[in-house]
Amino acid sequence: MASSRTILIAGAGIGGLSAALMLARRGFRAVVAEQAEQLTEAGAGLQLSPNATRILQSLGLAERLAETAVIPAGLSVRSARSGAEIVHMPIGAAMEFRYGAPYWMLHRADLQAALLEAVGDEPDIDLKLGTRLDDFAVHPNGITVQLRDSRGVTEDRASALIGADGLWSTTRARLGDASKPEFRERTAWRTLIPAEAVPQDMRTPVMRLWLGPHAHLVQYPVRAGRQINVVAIVRDRWNAQGWSAPGERAVLLRHFARWAKAARDLIETPETWLKWALFDRGDGGFPGRGPVTLIGDAAHPMLPFLAQGAAMAIEDAAILARCLAAPGSDLADGMRRYEAIRQPRARKVQREARANSRTYHMAGTAALARNLAMRMMGGERLRARYDWLYDWRPD
Ligand SMILES: Cc1cc2nc3c(=O)[nH]c(=O)nc-3n(C[C@H](O)[C@H](O)[C@H](O)COP(=O)(O)OP(=O)(O)OC[C@H]3O[C@@H](n4cnc5c(N)ncnc54)[C@H](O)[C@@H]3O)c2cc1C
């Protein structure tokens, strides 16, 4: 495998596939080792804001993704108890005009399929499914990686290693970081409902965010409007690893017993729910060393209260490829520069997401004050608070 331009990427999630594409476009050869035998339809709906969609556009994926992406007209924030709208934030054309790229609501599998298709078209990317990164060693001329597949363990050489291996990153552990992701006492429940199973007003391209005590509910159409993605996040102590544990509808309904009928009806509609526990990390930073670094959830897992985990993985990939391709610097230097650029932004987004986790789940008078503040601020100003996030550009 070894060549001075071969980079091994552990993990073919959104971050790993994006990094492979960006590196190949800058003249590197990328080998992506993914432990899963197949990249199946894991995950749920995903919101992608302009800071990420502009990068996907630059990769030439806009046309492919536009086939299934839904552009929300706006975000409707609603009160859980009454169902009434607290504030409406315009998105759609207003956001595209302001930030120069669209806001998309997608199924994660559609994004992964588009990235995979582009990866398949790149002769300089080698995707090895069913191949797990077990370990690595750094030496003066690059790294040796230990890869495990169905035939056993093999050793391979590369110039550098990118750990895009998610929340429970092996690369991070092998870099010597013994800390663990922190459980934030919340679980996310998700389901997809055929559009025809929900009332007409819920099929419109609007993202609805219902805020209630210790819980919130997000609902929006995906897959060109054919399915409705619903995510319910509740306070909970269940904290197993993984994305797809079955969740009992009756248990979920108990969290929403006193919510508006429209919200309860939505939760009652699907037969099956999957749930996963929510973790992030403190502001620990990137523990990169030599020609090894981390991207995406491996580097900075975050709570989904700002809908930015995938977006940050895509941003990471864009900046890392630029830093590695910069003339006159070696790969390790490029990786340190990448980490220095990304750390402050990733930390800020992690902190904002954590702050939203408290604000969204307020109860009693605190919730009343929050609703009043949102109403007074209005949708335009609410959105403008996030200019720093959405108006970001890799250059
Ligand atoms: C409820 C919820 C809603 C969300 N909503 C949004 C949203 O609207 N917008 C948004 O931007 N983000 C959202 N996110 C976050 C987003 O899904 C993640 O941040 C993003 O998928 C991280 O991508 P990644 O490539 O870093 O990691 P992952 O997608 O976890 O990919 C890691 C890959 O590495 C593989 N792997 C692991 N270990 C190894 C190994 N040792 N060797 C080889 N392969 C390995 C795994 O099999 C996996 O394929 C949400 C998250 C949750 C929980």
The ligand as a Tripos MOL2 file, in Angstrom:
@<TRIPOS>MOLECULE
LIG
   53    58     1     0     0
SMALL
NO_CHARGES

@<TRIPOS>ATOM
      1 C1        -30.3100   11.7170   17.2460 C.3       1 LIG1
      2 C2        -29.2070   12.2690   16.3830 C.ar      1 LIG1
      3 C3        -29.5370   13.1710   15.3980 C.ar      1 LIG1
      4 C4        -28.5200   13.7380   14.6230 C.ar      1 LIG1
      5 N1        -28.8660   14.6730   13.7110 N.ar      1 LIG1
      6 C5        -27.8870   15.2910   13.0120 C.ar      1 LIG1
      7 C6        -28.2250   16.3220   12.0800 C.ar      1 LIG1
      8 O1        -29.4030   16.6360   11.8650 O.2       1 LIG1
      9 N2        -27.2100   16.9390   11.4000 N.ar      1 LIG1
     10 C7        -25.8890   16.5910   11.6050 C.ar      1 LIG1
     11 O2        -24.9960   17.2040   10.9740 O.2       1 LIG1
     12 N3        -25.5420   15.6060   12.4860 N.ar      1 LIG1
     13 C8        -26.5040   14.9470   13.1860 C.ar      1 LIG1
     14 N4        -26.1680   13.9650   14.0580 N.ar      1 LIG1
     15 C9        -24.7440   13.5800   14.2380 C.3       1 LIG1
     16 C10       -24.1800   12.7370   13.1300 C.3       1 LIG1
     17 O3        -24.9880   11.6270   12.8230 O.3       1 LIG1
     18 C11       -22.7660   12.2480   13.4920 C.3       1 LIG1
     19 O4        -22.0740   13.3000   14.1160 O.3       1 LIG1
     20 C12       -22.0080   11.8560   12.2490 C.3       1 LIG1
     21 O5        -22.6360   10.7620   11.6270 O.3       1 LIG1
     22 C13       -20.5600   11.4760   12.5900 C.3       1 LIG1
     23 O6        -19.9050   10.9990   11.4420 O.3       1 LIG1
     24 P1        -18.5070   10.2410   11.5710 P.3       1 LIG1
     25 O7        -18.1370    9.8720   10.1650 O.co2     1 LIG1
     26 O8        -17.5740   11.0210   12.3830 O.co2     1 LIG1
     27 O9        -18.8180    8.9270   12.4190 O.3       1 LIG1
     28 P2        -19.7840    7.7000   12.1450 P.3       1 LIG1
     29 O10       -20.9060    8.0770   11.2640 O.co2     1 LIG1
     30 O11       -20.0900    7.0910   13.4740 O.co2     1 LIG1
     31 O12       -18.8880    6.6750   11.3090 O.3       1 LIG1
     32 C14       -17.8280    5.9460   11.8970 C.3       1 LIG1
     33 C15       -17.5610    4.7130   11.0110 C.3       1 LIG1
     34 O13       -16.3750    4.0820   11.4780 O.3       1 LIG1
     35 C16       -16.5710    2.6860   11.4980 C.3       1 LIG1
     36 N5        -15.5890    2.1580   12.4830 N.ar      1 LIG1
     37 C17       -15.6330    2.2740   13.8390 C.ar      1 LIG1
     38 N6        -14.5240    1.7170   14.3760 N.ar      1 LIG1
     39 C18       -13.7700    1.2510   13.3470 C.ar      1 LIG1
     40 C19       -12.4860    0.6030   13.2560 C.ar      1 LIG1
     41 N7        -11.7450    0.3330   14.3520 N.pl3     1 LIG1
     42 N8        -12.0140    0.2590   12.0370 N.ar      1 LIG1
     43 C20       -12.7310    0.5150   10.9000 C.ar      1 LIG1
     44 N9        -13.9640    1.1200   10.9230 N.ar      1 LIG1
     45 C21       -14.4480    1.5120   12.1340 C.ar      1 LIG1
     46 C22       -18.0310    2.5140   11.8770 C.3       1 LIG1
     47 O14       -18.5260    1.2490   11.4910 O.3       1 LIG1
     48 C23       -18.6660    3.6670   11.0960 C.3       1 LIG1
     49 O15       -19.0310    3.2820    9.8030 O.3       1 LIG1
     50 C24       -27.1530   13.3610   14.8340 C.ar      1 LIG1
     51 C25       -26.8320   12.4130   15.8070 C.ar      1 LIG1
     52 C26       -27.8430   11.8670   16.5960 C.ar      1 LIG1
     53 C27       -27.4660   10.8860   17.6620 C.3       1 LIG1
@<TRIPOS>BOND
     1     1     2 1
     2     2     3 ar
     3     2    52 ar
     4     3     4 ar
     5     4     5 ar
     6     4    50 ar
     7     5     6 ar
     8     6     7 ar
     9     6    13 1
    10     7     8 2
    11     7     9 ar
    12     9    10 ar
    13    10    11 2
    14    10    12 ar
    15    12    13 ar
    16    13    14 ar
    17    14    15 1
    18    14    50 ar
    19    15    16 1
    20    16    17 1
    21    16    18 1
    22    18    19 1
    23    18    20 1
    24    20    21 1
    25    20    22 1
    26    22    23 1
    27    23    24 1
    28    24    25 2
    29    24    26 1
    30    24    27 1
    31    27    28 1
    32    28    29 2
    33    28    30 1
    34    28    31 1
    35    31    32 1
    36    32    33 1
    37    33    34 1
    38    33    48 1
    39    34    35 1
    40    35    36 1
    41    35    46 1
    42    36    37 ar
    43    36    45 ar
    44    37    38 ar
    45    38    39 ar
    46    39    40 ar
    47    39    45 ar
    48    40    41 1
    49    40    42 ar
    50    42    43 ar
    51    43    44 ar
    52    44    45 ar
    53    46    47 1
    54    46    48 1
    55    48    49 1
    56    50    51 ar
    57    51    52 ar
    58    52    53 1
@<TRIPOS>SUBSTRUCTURE
     1 LIG1         1 GROUP 0 **** ****
